[in-house]
């Protein structure tokens, strides 16, 4: 047995081998030491030779799923070895084989899978200066490839898709890859060879060439896809026939959201709380199927950029919003099982009888859905209706074949209905007749022998027997054959009993085989219908998401946005979709925004705690919702299509990589300065606050100038550097917004209202008082602030500061145009605190800027 174990262990290096022994999975040697530590199991040992013992631990077979989850979470690859023949029939050692290898990206157990998120495994390749990515969901059959000229874009896609495991050529390195949630798996480099990869894909799809999939345009991604197919077939020990479709992705078709934007906008996970409701996904996800939940997640992280496709979704949402049958559609969807994964399990070979019953029931509901969609005018809804194929013959076959409540596994028997298969019916009749003969045997033998205590019984070791107490053994008929002696009784068999027992056992064995054959044939029928079934599943998921958009719009009062190709952004009475739901007891204060060719960069000022960050995020979320095809939380919205959203919101160290808060901030700012376009939306919150005040101010000033001069993006820049509001008077297209407050004696009231104009106070000490700082600290801070403002009032800038400002500006090589003679500081409405009079710090920086641009600052 240990030689058998070691041979399998050598065949699957880099894995923990779970070796089936009876009712347990055992681990030996170093595997046992590791597993006992990770799973908190008792480590024992077993003798394997004279004077030699090997470490050993084990888990019950029925508890495999829970232990497997812990091993995979810990990053281990696990090879599952099963007994592949009946131990009762085995001559010598039971034959065992590894039936599959479970890795972080190839989990298929229902209890280990998030129902509303995909589990992707991917592969990456690098050739000819380009990077290719392939990724697949083993159970849903989704298989996509993407090719880009730079590695960073690939890593963004890995993070956005939440790929759990990434293959790469053994011996190569992955520059700048740093995703702690993705397990890296080296795979032999020859598997990525173009010819090898192409052959593997052609075999998988049953084609002569890959031109029909668009692969020649993405040769590097095709290498990654071929390696991924080989890996999946090796680890799953299956043909994976549900992987029949390869999609080539073009990155420019969707709005790009990098991991930083997904995180800071709290699209999928909250930044601080653990409450899923505190995310955009949590607010929107009223989907009725797991398929719809997964698709909604994909749409949130990859909104569309094509205005026509967006309008198609909006039309469908509007139709569903008005429809009186929407609630019935959602009720029917709620009765459907996860068709994608059911088809995937059939293709994977792991579907159970209960899976097929659920599939048949779901197909019946598909027929109802198709009828409900008949009268919808939307072109997209009608296209979905055409894709909804109820497969009536398959549904009928499943219903005829399987009992309504079948056993959990197909080898237990008792899953096929009477009347479905003549051979099975005949076997069942044989068993029933033989069992009836044995049931009547006891009464017959009592009457014939006169022994009233005679009993007929059964056990798994000896089979059927007649038991007679010792007191009556002298009355035992001569044709009885003694089989077992007990303390107070003897057990016997008769030739007729043996004959009927053999009849029962042989028929039962053949019944189990026949039921499994019939089940596999039924599962194979599902696999053959896989492409159309998966198309039906995708249509159901899309309908689920669109009906969810309509439901959310009705519940929360969302309106249809106008989506246009021009780079404009006009929002009237916009609201933050997540914060609005979190403050249900209070009225959320809506706000406007108007950006166009003449208003491109907004400098947003105002106190801490007043809502600047909320305002920035709400604008981005409204854009994302609009480009997803959803209605938006606003009275009206006109959204020019955005190609990418850049965010610099919040601050955090990356201690593991040795990066300070300020370095992380500057790297993110550098990324957006290099990559933003005229169709991008840029959100900057408190840029420069991680360093000395005037250093930060100078960098913030220069960043705004650069975006104005070189990028032409739509920019919202929230800041406490009130000196930046002077840029509105110097740079056409820059305008000021401020979040208003009302002063009442020694306290302030946050109005959460965004108005045109600038604020020149941050009210930091007021916020410190609200936060509960000791009164002595607050009083001392007010005293110091008064002294500093008094010093600033002298309107002097030290030579050291002048040199610092000049150095930063010179380093960045950014020159703003000088103030024109006709430009004078204008009063702004809606300001807070000191109204429209420039404060001492603003006057100081304005004077410094004039000096820098070679102007006479005047007195």
C-alpha positions in Angstrom: 0.0 0.0 0.0 2.8 2.4 0.8 4.5 1.7 -2.6 1.1 2.6 -4.2 1.0 5.8 -2.2 4.6 6.8 -3.0 4.0 6.2 -6.8 1.0 8.5 -6.7 2.9 11.0 -4.6 5.7 11.2 -7.1 3.2 11.7 -10.0 1.7 14.8 -8.4 4.6 16.9 -6.9 3.8 20.1 -5.2 0.5 18.8 -3.8 -0.8 17.3 -0.6 -2.1 13.8 -1.4 -5.4 12.8 0.3 -5.2 9.0 0.0 -8.5 7.2 0.4 -8.4 4.3 2.9 -11.9 3.0 3.6 -13.9 5.7 5.3 -10.9 8.1 5.7 -8.5 10.2 3.6 -5.0 9.6 5.0 -1.8 11.6 4.6 1.6 10.2 5.2 5.1 11.5 5.8 5.8 15.2 5.3 2.3 15.7 4.0 0.9 14.4 7.3 3.2 16.8 9.3 2.0 19.8 7.2 -1.7 18.8 7.3 -1.7 18.1 11.0 -0.3 21.6 11.7 -2.7 23.4 9.2 -5.8 21.4 10.1 -5.1 20.9 13.8 -5.1 17.1 13.5 -3.5 14.6 15.8 -0.3 13.3 14.2 0.2 9.6 14.7 2.4 7.1 12.9 2.1 3.7 11.2 4.6 0.9 10.9 5.8 0.3 7.3 8.8 -1.9 7.9 10.6 -3.6 10.8 11.7 -0.8 13.1 10.4 1.9 10.8 7.2 4.1 11.2 5.9 6.9 9.0 4.0 10.0 10.3 0.3 9.8 9.5 -3.0 11.7 10.0 -6.4 11.5 8.5 -9.8 13.0 8.0 -13.3 11.3 7.7 -14.4 11.1 4.0 -17.8 12.8 4.8 -15.9 15.9 6.2 -13.7 16.4 3.1 -15.3 19.7 2.1 -14.6 21.6 5.3 -11.0 20.4 5.6 -10.4 21.0 1.9 -11.5 24.6 2.2 -8.9 25.2 5.0 -6.1 23.7 2.9 -7.0 25.7 -0.2 -7.3 28.9 1.8 -3.8 28.2 3.2 -2.5 28.2 -0.4 -2.0 24.4 -0.8 -2.7 22.3 -3.9 -4.5 19.1 -2.9 -4.6 15.9 -5.0 -7.6 13.7 -4.1 -7.0 10.0 -4.5 -10.0 7.7 -4.6 -10.6 3.9 -4.5 -11.7 3.3 -8.1 -12.9 -0.3 -7.7 -15.1 -2.1 -5.2 -13.0 -3.5 -2.3 -15.2 -6.6 -2.2 -14.2 -7.5 -5.7 -10.6 -6.4 -5.6 -8.0 -9.2 -6.0 -5.3 -8.0 -3.7 -4.7 -4.3 -3.3 -7.6 -2.0 -4.2 -6.8 0.1 -7.3 -6.6 3.9 -6.5 -6.2 6.9 -8.8 -6.0 10.7 -8.3 -9.4 11.9 -9.6 -8.6 15.6 -9.5 -6.3 18.2 -8.1 -7.9 21.1 -6.2 -6.1 24.4 -6.3 -7.2 28.0 -5.3 -8.6 28.6 -8.8 -10.2 25.2 -9.5 -12.5 24.6 -6.5 -15.8 23.0 -7.5 -17.3 22.0 -4.2 -20.6 23.9 -3.7 -19.8 24.8 -0.1 -16.4 26.3 -1.0 -17.8 28.5 -3.8 -19.1 32.1 -3.4 -22.5 31.8 -5.1 -22.5 35.4 -6.3 -18.9 35.7 -7.4 -16.9 34.0 -10.1 -13.9 31.9 -9.2 -11.3 32.5 -11.9 -8.0 30.7 -12.7 -5.7 32.5 -15.1 -2.5 32.2 -17.1 -0.1 34.9 -18.2 2.4 34.9 -21.0 5.0 37.4 -22.3 6.4 37.5 -25.8 7.6 40.0 -28.3 7.1 42.9 -25.9 3.5 42.1 -25.3 1.6 40.5 -22.4 -1.3 38.0 -22.7 -3.8 37.0 -20.1 -6.3 34.1 -20.2 -8.8 33.3 -17.5 -11.6 30.9 -17.0 -14.3 30.0 -14.5 -14.2 26.2 -14.3 -17.9 25.8 -13.5 -19.6 28.4 -15.6 -17.6 27.7 -18.7 -16.6 31.4 -19.1 -13.2 31.6 -20.9 -11.7 34.9 -22.0 -8.3 36.2 -23.3 -6.8 39.7 -23.4 -3.6 41.1 -24.8 -1.9 44.4 -23.8 1.5 46.0 -24.4 2.3 46.6 -20.7 2.3 44.3 -17.7 0.6 46.9 -15.4 -2.6 46.7 -17.4 -2.6 42.9 -17.1 -2.1 43.1 -13.3 -5.1 45.6 -13.1 -7.2 43.0 -14.9 -6.1 40.2 -12.6 -7.1 42.4 -9.6 -10.4 43.6 -11.2 -11.4 40.0 -12.0 -10.3 38.8 -8.6 -8.4 35.9 -10.2 -7.5 33.4 -7.5 -4.7 31.5 -9.2 -2.3 32.6 -11.9 -0.1 30.3 -14.0 3.1 31.6 -15.4 6.0 30.0 -17.3 8.4 28.2 -14.9 11.7 30.0 -14.6 10.4 33.4 -15.6 9.6 36.3 -13.2 6.5 38.6 -13.1 7.7 42.2 -12.8 5.7 44.5 -10.4 3.1 41.8 -9.6 1.8 42.3 -6.1 -1.6 40.8 -5.5 -1.8 39.0 -2.2 -5.2 37.4 -3.0 -3.8 35.6 -6.1 -1.8 32.4 -5.8 1.0 32.1 -8.3 1.6 28.7 -9.9 4.7 28.0 -12.0 3.9 25.7 -15.0 6.4 24.2 -17.4 7.4 26.8 -20.0 7.0 24.4 -22.9 3.2 24.4 -22.2 3.1 28.1 -23.3 4.8 27.3 -26.6 2.7 28.7 -29.5 2.4 25.4 -31.3 1.6 23.4 -28.2 -0.9 25.9 -27.0 -2.6 26.1 -30.4 -2.9 22.3 -30.6 -4.4 22.1 -27.1 -7.0 24.7 -27.9 -7.9 23.1 -31.2 -8.4 19.7 -29.4 -10.5 21.4 -26.7 -12.8 23.1 -29.2 -12.8 20.4 -31.8 -11.7 22.7 -34.6 -8.9 22.8 -37.3 -7.9 26.4 -36.6 -8.5 29.2 -34.2 -9.3 32.0 -36.7 -13.0 31.8 -35.9 -12.2 32.8 -32.3 -10.0 35.9 -33.3 -6.9 34.3 -31.8 -4.5 35.3 -34.6 -4.9 38.9 -33.5 -3.8 38.1 -29.9 -1.0 35.4 -30.3 0.5 36.0 -26.8 -2.9 35.6 -25.1 -3.5 32.5 -27.2 -0.3 31.0 -25.7 -1.6 31.7 -22.2 -5.0 30.2 -23.1 -3.5 27.0 -24.4 -1.4 26.5 -21.3 -4.5 27.1 -19.1 -6.5 24.5 -21.0 -3.7 21.9 -20.5 -3.6 22.8 -16.8 -7.3 22.4 -16.3 -7.5 19.1 -18.1 -4.6 17.8 -16.1 -5.9 18.9 -12.7 -9.5 18.0 -13.3 -8.9 14.7 -15.1 -11.9 15.6 -17.3 -12.5 16.7 -20.9 -14.3 19.8 -19.7 -16.6 19.9 -22.7 -18.5 22.9 -21.3 -15.4 25.0 -22.1 -16.4 25.3 -25.7 -16.2 29.1 -26.3 -13.3 31.5 -26.2 -13.9 35.2 -26.1 -11.3 37.8 -27.1 -11.7 40.9 -24.9 -10.8 44.4 -26.1 -10.0 46.6 -23.2 -11.3 49.8 -24.8 -14.8 48.5 -24.8 -15.3 49.1 -21.1 -14.7 51.8 -18.6 -11.4 51.0 -16.9 -11.4 50.9 -13.2 -8.1 50.0 -11.6 -7.9 48.2 -8.2 -7.4 51.6 -6.4 -10.5 53.0 -7.9 -12.6 49.9 -7.1 -11.3 50.0 -3.6 -11.6 53.8 -2.9 -15.1 54.0 -4.5 -16.2 51.0 -2.4 -17.7 49.3 -5.3 -17.4 45.7 -4.0 -16.0 46.0 -0.5 -16.3 48.7 2.2 -13.1 50.5 3.2 -13.7 50.2 6.9 -16.9 48.4 7.9 -17.6 44.8 7.2 -21.2 45.6 6.2 -21.7 44.5 2.5 -24.6 47.0 2.3 -22.0 49.9 2.6 -21.0 49.2 -1.1 -22.4 50.0 -4.5 -22.9 46.2 -5.0 -24.7 46.0 -1.7 -27.1 48.7 -2.7 -27.8 47.3 -6.1 -27.8 43.6 -5.6 -31.5 42.6 -5.5 -30.9 39.9 -8.1 -32.9 36.7 -7.8 -30.3 34.2 -9.2 -26.7 33.5 -8.4 -26.0 34.0 -12.1 -27.5 37.5 -12.0 -25.4 38.3 -8.9 -22.2 37.3 -10.6 -23.1 39.3 -13.8 -24.0 42.4 -11.7 -20.6 42.2 -10.1 -18.9 42.1 -13.5 -21.0 45.0 -14.8 -20.0 47.1 -11.8 -16.3 46.7 -12.4 -16.6 47.0 -16.2 -19.2 49.5 -17.3 -19.7 50.0 -21.0 -18.3 52.8 -23.2 -20.5 52.4 -26.3 -23.4 54.8 -26.0 -25.6 52.6 -28.2 -25.1 49.5 -26.1 -25.7 51.6 -22.9 -28.9 53.0 -24.4 -30.1 49.5 -25.2 -29.7 48.6 -21.5 -31.5 51.8 -20.5 -34.3 51.1 -22.9 -34.7 47.6 -21.4 -34.6 48.9 -17.8 -37.2 51.5 -18.7 -39.5 48.8 -20.2 -39.1 46.6 -17.2 -39.8 49.6 -14.9 -43.1 50.3 -16.6 -44.1 46.6 -17.0 -46.9 45.2 -14.8 -45.3 41.7 -15.1 -42.0 42.7 -13.7 -42.8 41.2 -10.3 -43.9 38.0 -11.9 -40.6 37.8 -14.0 -38.6 38.2 -10.8 -40.7 35.6 -9.0 -40.0 33.1 -11.8 -36.3 34.0 -11.7 -36.2 33.4 -8.0 -37.5 29.8 -8.6 -34.6 29.0 -10.9 -31.4 27.2 -9.9 -27.9 28.2 -10.9 -28.1 27.0 -14.5 -24.5 28.1 -15.4 -23.0 26.0 -12.7 -25.3 23.1 -13.2 -24.2 22.8 -16.9 -20.6 23.3 -15.7 -20.8 20.4 -13.3 -22.2 18.2 -16.1 -19.3 19.2 -18.3 -16.9 18.7 -15.4 -18.4 15.2 -14.7 -19.3 16.1 -11.1 -23.1 16.7 -11.4 -25.3 14.8 -9.1 -28.9 13.5 -9.6 -30.1 16.4 -7.5 -28.3 18.8 -9.9 -30.2 17.3 -12.9 -33.5 17.5 -11.1 -32.8 21.2 -10.4 -31.8 21.7 -14.0 -35.1 20.1 -15.3 -37.1 22.3 -12.9 -35.3 25.4 -14.1 -36.0 24.6 -17.8 -39.7 24.5 -17.0 -39.4 28.0 -15.5 -37.5 29.2 -18.6 -40.6 28.4 -20.7 -42.6 30.6 -18.4 -40.1 33.4 -18.7 -40.1 33.2 -22.5 -43.8 33.7 -22.5 -43.8 36.6 -20.1 -41.3 38.5 -22.3 -43.4 38.2 -25.5 -44.9 41.7 -25.5 -41.8 43.8 -24.5 -40.9 46.5 -27.1 -37.2 46.7 -26.1 -34.8 45.3 -28.7 -32.5 43.9 -26.0 -35.4 42.2 -24.1 -36.5 40.5 -27.3 -33.0 39.4 -28.1 -32.9 37.8 -24.6 -36.2 36.1 -25.2 -34.8 34.5 -28.4 -31.9 33.2 -26.3 -34.1 31.6 -23.7 -34.4 28.1 -24.9 -36.5 25.9 -22.6 -35.2 22.6 -24.1 -38.6 20.9 -23.7 -37.4 17.5 -24.7 -34.5 17.5 -22.3 -36.7 18.8 -19.5 -39.3 16.0 -20.2 -36.5 13.4 -20.3 -35.2 14.5 -16.9 -38.6 14.5 -15.4 -39.4 11.0 -16.8 -36.1 9.6 -15.7 -35.4 10.8 -12.2 -37.4 10.5 -9.0 -38.4 13.9 -7.5 -36.1 13.6 -4.5 -33.1 11.5 -5.6 -30.1 10.5 -3.5 -27.1 12.8 -3.2 -24.8 10.6 -5.3 -25.5 8.6 -8.5 -24.0 5.3 -7.2 -26.4 4.9 -4.2 -29.3 3.6 -6.5 -32.9 4.5 -6.2 -32.7 7.5 -8.5 -34.4 6.3 -11.7 -38.2 6.1 -11.9 -40.1 2.9 -12.5 -41.2 2.6 -16.2 -38.3 4.5 -17.6 -36.0 1.6 -18.6 -37.3 -2.0 -19.3 -34.1 -3.7 -18.2 -34.1 -1.8 -14.9 -37.8 -2.6 -14.4 -37.1 -6.3 -15.0 -34.3 -6.4 -12.5 -36.5 -4.7 -9.9 -39.2 -7.2 -10.4 -36.7 -10.0 -9.9 -35.4 -8.5 -6.7 -39.0 -7.9 -5.4 -40.0 -11.5 -6.1 -36.9 -12.9 -4.5 -37.3 -10.7 -1.4 -41.0 -11.7 -1.2 -39.9 -15.4 -1.3 -37.5 -14.8 1.6 -40.0 -12.7 3.6 -42.5 -15.6 3.4 -39.8 -18.2 4.2 -40.0 -17.7 8.0 -43.7 -18.5 8.2 -43.3 -21.4 5.8 -40.4 -23.0 7.7 -42.1 -22.5 11.1 -45.1 -24.3 9.9 -43.0 -27.1 8.2 -40.6 -27.6 11.1 -42.9 -26.8 14.0 -40.2 -24.6 15.6 -42.1 -21.4 16.6 -38.9 -19.5 17.6 -37.3 -19.9 14.1 -36.3 -16.6 12.6 -35.0 -15.5 9.2 -32.4 -12.7 9.3 -29.7 -11.0 7.4 -26.3 -9.4 8.0 -23.6 -8.0 5.6 -21.1 -10.7 6.5 -23.1 -13.9 6.2 -26.1 -12.7 4.1 -29.5 -14.4 4.7 -29.8 -17.1 7.4 -32.2 -19.1 9.5 -31.6 -18.9 13.2 -32.7 -21.7 15.6 -32.1 -21.7 19.3 -30.0 -24.5 20.8 -33.0 -26.0 22.6 -34.5 -26.9 19.2 -31.4 -28.0 17.3 -32.5 -31.7 17.4 -35.5 -30.7 15.2 -33.4 -29.0 12.5 -34.1 -30.6 9.0 -31.2 -32.5 7.5 -31.0 -30.2 4.4 -30.2 -27.2 6.5 -26.5 -26.2 6.2 -24.9 -24.8 9.4 -23.3 -21.4 8.7 -22.6 -19.9 12.1 -22.6 -21.0 15.7 -23.6 -18.5 18.5 -23.8 -18.9 22.3 -27.5 -19.7 22.4 -28.3 -20.5 18.8 -27.2 -21.9 15.5 -27.6 -20.2 12.0 -28.3 -22.2 8.9 -28.9 -21.8 5.2 -30.7 -23.8 2.6 -29.8 -24.3 -1.1 -33.0 -22.5 -2.1 -32.0 -19.5 0.2 -28.6 -19.4 -1.4 -30.1 -19.4 -4.8 -32.5 -16.6 -4.0 -29.8 -14.6 -2.2 -27.5 -14.8 -5.2 -30.4 -13.7 -7.4 -31.0 -10.7 -5.2 -27.4 -9.7 -4.9 -26.7 -10.1 -8.6 -29.8 -8.2 -9.6 -29.1 -5.4 -7.1 -25.5 -5.1 -8.3 -26.7 -4.9 -11.9 -29.5 -2.4 -10.9 -26.9 -0.1 -9.4 -24.8 -0.4 -12.6 -27.8 0.2 -14.8 -29.0 3.2 -12.9 -25.5 4.8 -13.1 -25.4 4.1 -16.8 -28.8 5.8 -17.3 -27.7 8.7 -15.2 -24.5 9.2 -17.1 -26.4 9.0 -20.4 -28.8 11.7 -19.2 -25.8 13.8 -18.0 -24.2 13.4 -21.4 -27.4 14.7 -23.0 -27.0 17.8 -20.9 -23.4 18.2 -22.0 -24.4 17.9 -25.7 -26.9 20.7 -25.1 -24.3 22.7 -23.2 -23.8 25.6 -25.7 -27.5 26.5 -25.9 -28.0 25.9 -22.2 -25.2 28.3 -21.3 -26.6 30.9 -23.8 -30.0 30.5 -21.9 -28.2 31.0 -18.6 -26.5 34.2 -19.8 -29.9 35.5 -21.0 -31.4 34.7 -17.7 -28.6 36.5 -15.8 -28.9 39.6 -18.0 -32.7 39.7 -17.5 -32.1 39.3 -13.8 -29.7 42.3 -13.7 -31.9 44.5 -15.9 -35.0 43.7 -13.8 -32.9 44.5 -10.7 -32.0 47.9 -12.2 -35.8 48.6 -12.7 -36.6 47.4 -9.1 -33.9 49.6 -7.6 -35.0 52.6 -9.7 -38.5 52.3 -8.4 -37.5 51.7 -4.8 -35.0 54.5 -4.5 -36.3 57.1 -6.9 -33.6 56.8 -9.6 -34.0 58.5 -13.0 -32.9 57.6 -16.5 -29.6 59.4 -17.5 -28.8 60.7 -20.9 -25.5 59.2 -22.1 -23.7 61.1 -24.8 -20.2 60.8 -26.5 -19.2 64.4 -25.7 -17.1 65.0 -22.5 -19.7 66.7 -20.4 -21.1 66.0 -17.0 -24.3 67.6 -15.9 -25.9 66.3 -12.8 -28.9 67.9 -11.1 -29.8 67.0 -7.5 -27.4 64.1 -7.5 -27.2 61.8 -4.5 -24.6 59.3 -3.2 -26.4 55.9 -3.7 -24.6 54.2 -0.7 -24.6 57.1 1.8 -28.2 57.8 1.0 -29.2 54.3 2.1 -27.0 54.5 5.2 -28.6 57.8 6.5 -32.3 56.8 6.1 -33.3 58.6 9.2 -32.0 61.9 7.8 -32.6 63.6 4.5 -29.6 63.2 2.1 -28.8 66.7 0.7 -28.6 66.4 -3.1 -26.1 68.5 -5.1 -25.5 69.6 -8.7 -22.5 69.6 -11.0 -22.0 71.1 -14.4 -18.8 70.3 -16.4 -18.3 70.9 -20.1 -15.6 72.2 -22.4 -15.6 75.6 -20.6 -15.7 74.1 -17.1 -13.3 71.2 -16.9 -11.5 71.4 -13.5 -13.4 72.0 -10.3 -11.5 73.0 -7.2 -13.7 71.9 -4.3 -13.0 73.5 -0.9 -14.7 73.5 2.4 -14.4 72.2 6.0 -13.4 68.8 7.1 -16.5 66.6 7.7 -18.6 68.7 5.4 -18.8 66.1 2.6 -16.2 66.9 0.0 -15.1 63.3 -0.4 -18.7 62.1 -0.5 -19.4 64.6 -3.3 -16.5 63.4 -5.3 -17.4 59.7 -4.9 -21.1 60.4 -5.7 -20.1 61.9 -9.1 -18.0 58.8 -9.9 -20.8 56.4 -8.8 -23.4 58.2 -10.9 -21.1 57.9 -14.0 -20.5 54.2 -13.3 -24.2 53.5 -12.9 -25.1 55.4 -16.1 -22.5 53.5 -18.1 -23.7 50.2 -16.6 -27.1 50.9 -18.1 -28.7 51.6 -14.8 -30.9 54.6 -13.7 -29.1 57.0 -11.4 -29.8 58.8 -8.1 -30.4 62.3 -9.4 -33.3 64.4 -10.7 -31.5 64.4 -14.1 -28.1 63.5 -15.4 -26.3 64.0 -18.7 -23.2 61.9 -18.8 -20.5 62.1 -21.4 -18.9 58.7 -21.8 -15.8 58.2 -19.5 -13.0 55.9 -20.6 -11.4 55.6 -17.2 -11.9 56.8 -13.7 -8.8 57.8 -11.7 -9.0 58.2 -8.0 -6.7 59.6 -5.4 -8.9 59.4 -2.3 -7.7 58.5 1.1 -4.2 57.6 2.2 -2.5 54.5 3.4 1.0 53.1 4.0 2.2 50.1 2.1 4.5 48.9 4.9 5.1 45.5 3.3 6.6 47.2 0.3 8.4 49.9 2.3 6.2 52.7 0.8 5.1 55.6 2.9 1.7 57.3 2.7 3.2 60.1 0.7 5.1 57.8 -1.7 1.9 55.8 -2.4 0.0 59.0 -3.0 2.7 60.4 -5.4 2.8 57.1 -7.4 -0.9 57.1 -7.8 -0.8 60.8 -8.9 2.0 60.0 -11.4 -0.1 57.1 -12.9 -3.1 59.4 -13.6 -0.9 62.2 -14.9 0.7 59.8 -17.4 -2.4 58.0 -18.5 -5.5 60.3 -18.2 -7.1 61.3 -21.4 -9.6 64.0 -22.5 -12.4 61.4 -21.7 -11.2 60.5 -18.3 -12.7 61.4 -15.0 -10.1 62.3 -12.3 -11.0 62.5 -8.6 -8.3 64.0 -6.4 -8.8 64.4 -2.6 -6.2 66.3 -0.5 -3.3 65.7 -2.8 -0.1 66.8 -1.1 -1.2 66.6 2.5 1.3 63.9 3.3 4.3 66.2 3.3 5.2 69.7 4.5 2.5 72.3 3.9 4.1 74.4 1.3 5.7 71.4 -0.4 2.3 69.8 -0.7 0.7 73.1 -1.8 3.3 73.5 -4.5 2.8 69.9 -5.8 -1.0 70.3 -5.7 -0.8 73.5 -7.7 1.5 72.0 -10.3 -0.7 68.9 -10.6 -3.7 71.0 -11.5 -1.7 73.0 -14.0 -0.5 69.8 -15.7 -4.0 68.3 -16.0 -5.2 71.6 -17.4 -2.4 72.0 -19.8 -1.8 68.4 -21.0 -4.8 66.1 -20.3 -8.0 68.1 -20.8 -9.7 65.6 -18.4 -12.8 66.3 -16.2 -11.2 66.8 -12.8 -12.7 67.2 -9.3 -9.9 68.4 -6.9 -10.9 68.5 -3.2 -8.4 70.4 -1.1 -7.7 72.4 2.0 -5.2 74.5 0.2 -7.5 77.4 -0.3 -4.7 79.1 -2.3 -5.5 76.8 -5.2 -8.8 78.7 -5.7 -6.7 81.4 -7.4 -6.2 79.1 -10.3 -9.8 79.8 -11.3 -8.7 83.3 -12.1 -5.7 82.2 -14.1 -6.7 79.2 -16.0 -9.8 79.2 -18.3 -11.9 76.1 -17.5 -11.0 75.9 -13.8 -13.8 76.8 -11.5 -14.4 76.8 -7.7 -17.0 74.9 -5.7 -17.3 74.9 -1.9 -19.2 72.9 0.6 -21.1 75.4 2.7 -21.4 75.7 6.5 -23.2 78.1 8.7 -21.5 79.7 11.7 -23.5 80.1 14.8 -21.6 81.8 17.6 -18.7 79.5 18.4 -19.9 76.5 16.5 -20.6 75.6 12.9 -23.5 73.7 11.2 -22.6 71.6 8.2 -25.1 72.2 5.4 -23.7 69.6 3.0 -24.6 71.9 0.2 -22.2 72.4 -2.7 -22.2 75.9 -4.2 -20.3 77.9 -6.7 -17.3 79.9 -5.3 -14.5 79.3 -2.9 -14.1 78.8 0.8 -11.0 80.0 2.6 -11.4 78.3 6.0 -11.2 74.6 7.0 -12.7 74.9 10.4 -10.3 72.2 11.6 -10.5 73.3 15.2 -14.3 73.2 15.2 -14.1 69.6 13.9 -11.5 68.8 16.6 -14.0 70.1 19.2 -16.7 67.8 17.7 -14.3 64.9 17.9 -13.9 65.4 21.7 -10.4 66.8 22.0 -9.8 68.2 25.5 -10.9 71.8 25.9 -7.4 72.9 26.9 -6.1 71.5 23.6 -8.8 73.2 21.5 -8.2 76.5 23.3 -4.5 76.4 22.8 -5.0 75.5 19.1 -7.2 78.6 18.6 -4.5 80.7 20.3 -1.8 79.4 18.0 -4.0 79.7 14.9 -4.7 83.4 15.7 -0.9 84.0 16.1 -0.1 82.2 12.8 -2.8 84.1 10.9 -1.5 87.3 12.4 2.0 86.6 11.1 0.6 85.7 7.7 -1.2 89.0 7.7 2.1 90.8 7.3 2.0 89.4 3.7 5.6 88.4 3.8 7.0 85.2 2.3 10.4 84.0 3.4 13.2 83.6 0.9 13.4 79.9 1.9 9.7 79.4 1.0 10.2 81.3 -2.2 13.1 79.0 -3.2 11.0 75.9 -2.3 8.1 76.9 -4.4 10.3 77.8 -7.3 12.2 74.5 -7.0 9.1 72.4 -7.2 7.7 74.3 -10.1 10.9 74.2 -12.0 11.3 70.4 -11.4 7.9 69.7 -12.8 8.6 72.1 -15.7 5.1 73.5 -15.6 4.5 77.2 -16.3 1.1 78.7 -15.9 0.1 81.6 -18.2 0.4 85.0 -16.4 -2.6 86.8 -15.2 -4.1 88.9 -18.0 -4.6 92.6 -17.5 -8.4 92.2 -17.8 -8.4 89.4 -15.1 -9.0 90.6 -11.6 -9.9 88.6 -8.5 -13.6 88.3 -8.7 -16.0 87.8 -5.7 -17.5 84.4 -5.5 -20.9 83.5 -4.2 -21.6 80.7 -1.8 -18.4 81.0 0.1 -18.2 80.0 3.8 -16.6 81.7 6.8 -15.1 85.0 5.7 -17.2 85.4 2.6 -15.4 86.6 -0.5 -12.4 88.4 1.1 -9.2 86.5 0.3 -7.5 85.3 3.5 -3.9 86.0 4.4 -2.6 82.7 3.2 -4.4 83.1 -0.1 -3.0 86.6 -0.5 0.5 85.3 0.3 0.4 82.6 -2.2 -1.1 84.9 -4.8 1.8 87.3 -4.3 4.3 84.4 -4.5 2.7 83.2 -7.7 3.0 86.7 -9.2 6.7 86.8 -8.3 7.2 83.3 -9.8 5.6 84.4 -13.1 7.8 87.6 -13.2 5.0 90.0 -12.4 5.0 93.0 -10.2 2.9 91.9 -7.2 2.2 95.4 -6.1 2.0 96.5 -2.6 
